[in-house]
Amino acid sequence: MDDIANMILIKKDSGKHQQADVKKLEIDNLVEEFSAQRRFDGIKDATIDNDNDRIKVFLRYSYYTLNKTPDTLTDKDYFAFFTYLKRERNCSDNTVNKYFKLLKVFYRLMKYSNFNDFVTESKERKRFSRFDIKHYDAIDEDTLNTILKKLLEANGDTKIRDATFMRLLWDTGCRVSEVCNLTYSASDLNKGVFKLTNTKTKQDRTVVCSKETLKLLNYFLQHDSKNAPEDYLFKSGRGAKMNKYTLSARFRDIVVELKKNGTIPKNRWLVIHSLRHGRAVDLLGKGVPIDVVKEYLGHTSIETTLIYSHSTDRKNKMLDQISKIL
C-alpha cells in the first residue's frame, strides 16, 4: 500500500531543482536586459541573436560551474572560462577572441566593472592581440584590375553595375552596406562626394571618389528611371535596394576562379572587404596622416587604423621603396 501511495502522491520539487530554476531565470533576465540595450543602440536582431548564444554559454558557466554571478567573478574565473572554451568546447582562437570582445560589450552595458582588470592584463600580456590583427588580405590596384577584367569578360546583365560598385568601394573605402545604402539625395554626382548616414558606427561621414570613377558612375546611372532623392543608386533586378551579399558572392566566385588558374596565389585571403583594407593601406602608403585615414574610413579607434599601418602589404611596399634608393 505504501508503494502505491508513493506513486500516487505528488512529490514536491527538491531545493536543488528550485535553485536551478532561479539561476535560469536570472540568466534569462540578464540576456533580455542585454538584448534590450543593444536594440536601443541600433544593433540588428540577427547580430543580437548570434551574440546571445555566446553570452548564454558564459552565463551558464558562471552560474552553474562557478556558482557565481557575473558581477562577482575574478580574473581567475575569467581565465578558467577562456580555458574551458578552448579545452572543453574546442573553440578556435578566432572564436575565443569573439567571446572576449563580446564580454567587453556585455560588462560595459551592464555597468559591471570587475572585468576591467582582466581586460587590462590581457592587453598588457597580448593575450588576444594576435587575433585582433588577423584580417583579410588587403587588395592592391593590380589585383583589383585583374578581378574587374574577369568580371567584364563574364556574361550577365549586372556586370557594369557590379564593376561600378567595386570601383566606388575602392575609392571610398566604404563598407559594402554603406554603398548599398547610398541614395541620390546623399550623392553629389557632379563632384563625386557622398554622405554616409547609416553606418556601422552610427556616425555620419563624407567620402569622395576619383574623376574616373565618377564618370563611370554617371554612365551607369544615365538610364536609371528610379532616380528620385530617396531612391538607391544600386538596385537589385527588381528595383529594390541591392543586397550586400550579392556582390560579396560575385567577388568570391571570381577570386576562386582566378585562384584555380593560378592568377591569384591560393594563400591570399581576399574577400570584398579586402577593398576597404586595401584603401587603408594605400592611403597610409601615400603619406596620408593616420588620423585623417581614421576619420575617412570611419574607425572608432585609432588602434584599428594602426593595424593597417603595420600590415604586411605596406611593409613589403616600403621595403621595395627602400631597396630602390639604397
RALIN-V91649 format. One line per field, one symbol per residue. ss: DSSP state (2 for helix, 1 for strand, 0 for the rest). psi: psi as a letter, one per 20 degrees, with the letter a starting at -180 (. if undefined). Layout:
ss = ???
psi = ???
//
This chain:
ss = 02222222000000222222222222222222222222220000222222222222222222222000022200222222222222200000222222222222222220000002222222220000222200000000222222222222200000222222222222220002222200122211000011110000000011110022222222222000000000010010000010022222222222222222000000000000022222222222200002222222200002222222200222222222222220
psi = hhggghhgqpqqqqhghhhhhgggggghgggggggghhhhijpqhggggghhhhhhgghhggghgilqqhijqrhhggghghgggghhikqrhgghhhggghhggghghikpiiighhgghhghjlgihihhjorqqpqrgghghgghghghhqqqijhgghggghhhggghkqqghhhhiprhhjpnjhilpppphmrhjjpqrprrrrhghgggghghihjohnkrhiqqgpqrhjjrppphighggggghgggghhhjjhpqhjpnprhihggghggggghhjjpqhhggghgikqhqhhghhghhjqgghgghhhggghhi.
//
